[in-house]
Amino acid sequence: MTIAHIIEHLATRPFDLEEIRGSDVTLRPLRDRDLDWIFALYRETDVWGAFGWKEPRNRGQVGQIAAAMRKGFADDPRMYQVAFAIVCKGEQQPCGVITLKVANDAADLTIAIAKSGRRKHAALGAAQALFEWCRAKTPIRTILGNALHSNAASIELMKRLGMKDQGVQDAAGDGRSVRHFESDLKP
Ligand SMILES: CC(C)(COP(=O)(O)OP(=O)(O)OC[C@H]1O[C@@H](n2cnc3c(N)ncnc32)[C@H](O)[C@@H]1OP(=O)(O)O)[C@@H](O)C(=O)NCCC(=O)NCCS
């Protein structure tokens, strides 16, 4: 890492990533060659829509996002990032990505599953395994989730994860409402 990198990214991940095994999913750290399927996933309309993007990112932009996820950098230099590919039992190709953007001991959860892999509890299993790993192996104490009020799948997933509904606290900045959820890992 160069001095410019350190200045640009003040927060670095204070622990190593490892493979995490859930009951029906495995989370593995991202690799260089993951770009193709991540690009395809991030082209899905409800995925980039859920991220709050106004249009899908091009391949170069997704390449930069994937590189930052691998290195652990978040867009905000005060945060670091934790990102894993989600691989369902018996499959080779990942079906999704789960990330945490961490500031101090609080982490923002993002999760996306490819349409073809949905409603098989991939997101649920991945998030449960990640929460447990965070609780046991990291300084992260609180997981925060933001779902667009119109995103029923995301809202129901967070409820199913046992995250506490904090209500609609503010707007996304473009007129859309956001519902906030929170989970204490180490109360
Ligand atoms: C939200 C998302 C990650 C859910 O992934 P998934 O793997 O299909 O979810 P799961 O199969 O693990 O579902 C777990 C629970 O979430 C809820 N759920 C998931 N999808 C749902 C839907 N379309 N409608 C209502 N509830 C839903 C259900 O309670 C479900 O449990 P059940 O199947 O026993 O009823 C997926 O729809 C997705 O990637 N959407 C686009 C991106 C996005 O919105 N990300 C979240 C915000 S960053």
The ligand as a MOL file (V3000), in Angstrom:
LIG
                    3D

  0  0  0     0  0            999 V3000
M  V30 BEGIN CTAB
M  V30 COUNTS 48 50 0 0 0
M  V30 BEGIN ATOM
M  V30 1 C -33.5270 -9.2090 -1.0170 0
M  V30 2 C -32.7970 -10.4290 -1.5770 0
M  V30 3 C -31.3020 -10.3160 -1.2340 0
M  V30 4 C -33.3920 -11.6990 -0.9500 0
M  V30 5 O -32.6170 -12.8010 -1.3990 0
M  V30 6 P -33.1720 -14.3080 -1.3750 0
M  V30 7 O -32.0040 -15.2410 -1.3810 0
M  V30 8 O -34.1830 -14.5070 -2.4190 0
M  V30 9 O -33.8970 -14.3600 0.0520 0
M  V30 10 P -34.1450 -15.6620 0.9290 0
M  V30 11 O -34.5760 -16.8020 0.0510 0
M  V30 12 O -32.9660 -15.9020 1.8120 0
M  V30 13 O -35.4010 -15.2020 1.7910 0
M  V30 14 C -35.3730 -15.1130 3.2240 0
M  V30 15 C -36.6620 -14.4660 3.6910 0
M  V30 16 O -36.7360 -13.1200 3.1910 0
M  V30 17 C -38.1020 -12.8250 2.8120 0
M  V30 18 N -38.1840 -12.6270 1.3440 0
M  V30 19 C -37.2230 -12.8530 0.4250 0
M  V30 20 N -37.6450 -12.4910 -0.8010 0
M  V30 21 C -38.9010 -12.0210 -0.6470 0
M  V30 22 C -39.8570 -11.4770 -1.5390 0
M  V30 23 N -39.5930 -11.3430 -2.8710 0
M  V30 24 N -41.0390 -11.0510 -1.0380 0
M  V30 25 C -41.3160 -11.1630 0.2910 0
M  V30 26 N -40.4400 -11.6790 1.1920 0
M  V30 27 C -39.2500 -12.0990 0.7310 0
M  V30 28 C -38.9170 -14.0280 3.2490 0
M  V30 29 O -39.2960 -13.8400 4.6080 0
M  V30 30 C -37.9050 -15.1450 3.1460 0
M  V30 31 O -38.1900 -16.2440 3.9510 0
M  V30 32 P -39.2300 -17.3840 3.4040 0
M  V30 33 O -38.7930 -17.7230 2.0030 0
M  V30 34 O -39.0630 -18.5260 4.3570 0
M  V30 35 O -40.5840 -16.7650 3.4120 0
M  V30 36 C -32.9730 -10.5500 -3.1210 0
M  V30 37 O -34.3430 -10.4380 -3.4320 0
M  V30 38 C -32.2040 -9.5060 -3.9070 0
M  V30 39 O -31.0200 -9.6650 -4.1840 0
M  V30 40 N -32.8800 -8.3880 -4.2860 0
M  V30 41 C -32.2350 -7.3210 -5.0560 0
M  V30 42 C -31.1770 -6.5910 -4.2350 0
M  V30 43 C -31.7250 -6.1030 -2.9130 0
M  V30 44 O -32.8620 -5.6580 -2.8170 0
M  V30 45 N -30.9010 -6.1950 -1.8570 0
M  V30 46 C -31.2850 -5.8140 -0.5170 0
M  V30 47 C -30.9590 -4.4230 -0.1830 0
M  V30 48 S -29.2420 -4.0500 -0.2970 0
M  V30 END ATOM
M  V30 BEGIN BOND
M  V30 1 1 1 2
M  V30 2 1 2 3
M  V30 3 1 2 4
M  V30 4 1 2 36
M  V30 5 1 4 5
M  V30 6 1 5 6
M  V30 7 2 6 7
M  V30 8 1 6 8
M  V30 9 1 6 9
M  V30 10 1 9 10
M  V30 11 2 10 11
M  V30 12 1 10 12
M  V30 13 1 10 13
M  V30 14 1 13 14
M  V30 15 1 14 15
M  V30 16 1 15 16
M  V30 17 1 15 30
M  V30 18 1 16 17
M  V30 19 1 17 18
M  V30 20 1 17 28
M  V30 21 1 18 19
M  V30 22 1 18 27
M  V30 23 2 19 20
M  V30 24 1 20 21
M  V30 25 1 21 22
M  V30 26 2 21 27
M  V30 27 1 22 23
M  V30 28 2 22 24
M  V30 29 1 24 25
M  V30 30 2 25 26
M  V30 31 1 26 27
M  V30 32 1 28 29
M  V30 33 1 28 30
M  V30 34 1 30 31
M  V30 35 1 31 32
M  V30 36 2 32 33
M  V30 37 1 32 34
M  V30 38 1 32 35
M  V30 39 1 36 37
M  V30 40 1 36 38
M  V30 41 2 38 39
M  V30 42 1 38 40
M  V30 43 1 40 41
M  V30 44 1 41 42
M  V30 45 1 42 43
M  V30 46 2 43 44
M  V30 47 1 43 45
M  V30 48 1 45 46
M  V30 49 1 46 47
M  V30 50 1 47 48
M  V30 END BOND
M  V30 END CTAB
M  END
